[in-house]
């Protein structure tokens, strides 16, 4: 069964070539969200676990994943996927010229497991207006900055255990 992903078309400038005009790209539009409370309730309704058991399990997974990532390990979560630390750095012309001061930051890489990866193979796509254009009744071809840019598929999920 195919799943339809709504998308809008938004302008984005190339940061390396600021003098060039923006090009237009597809951006997935979320149709809501599943928060921690709803997730725990949904899991509870589909299992024999109590909501307290579900919360404790998820908190335990977060704690152990954080501990393992700090130790430099890959965290494999079965069919869900895996987590690993990735780095952003400047480039050097040789290994000898590279220093840790060239590392600009870290991020968590998520690689979906087989079940989630297979979901991506059955997607279909439907264009919609951005929320900003829909609210103003404007033309979807304008160069308006989308306030929701980057919020759908590339943001970090808050730590529910925090």
Rosetta blueprint (number, residue, H / E / L):
1 X L
2 X L
3 X E
4 X E
5 X E
6 X E
7 X E
8 X E
9 X E
10 X E
11 X E
12 X E
13 X L
14 X L
15 X L
16 X L
17 X L
18 X L
19 X L
20 X L
21 X L
22 X L
23 X E
24 X E
25 X E
26 X E
27 X E
28 X E
29 X L
30 X L
31 X L
32 X L
33 X L
34 X L
35 X L
36 X H
37 X H
38 X H
39 X H
40 X H
41 X H
42 X H
43 X H
44 X H
45 X H
46 X L
47 X L
48 X L
49 X L
50 X L
51 X H
52 X H
53 X H
54 X H
55 X H
56 X H
57 X H
58 X H
59 X H
60 X H
61 X H
62 X H
63 X H
64 X H
65 X H
66 X H
67 X H
68 X H
69 X H
70 X H
71 X L
72 X L
73 X L
74 X L
75 X E
76 X E
77 X L
78 X H
79 X H
80 X H
81 X E
82 X E
83 X E
84 X E
85 X E
86 X E
87 X E
88 X E
89 X E
90 X L
91 X L
92 X L
93 X L
94 X L
95 X L
96 X L
97 X L
98 X L
99 X L
100 X H
101 X H
102 X H
103 X E
104 X E
105 X E
106 X E
107 X E
108 X E
109 X E
110 X E
111 X E
112 X E
113 X L
114 X H
115 X H
116 X H
117 X H
118 X H
119 X H
120 X H
121 X H
122 X H
123 X E
124 X E
125 X E
126 X E
127 X E
128 X L
129 X L
130 X L
131 X H
132 X H
133 X H
134 X H
135 X H
136 X H
137 X L
138 X L
139 X L
140 X L
141 X L
142 X L
143 X L
144 X L
145 X L
146 X L
147 X L
148 X L
149 X L
150 X L
151 X L
152 X L
153 X L
154 X L
155 X L
156 X L
157 X L
158 X L
159 X L
160 X L
161 X L
162 X L
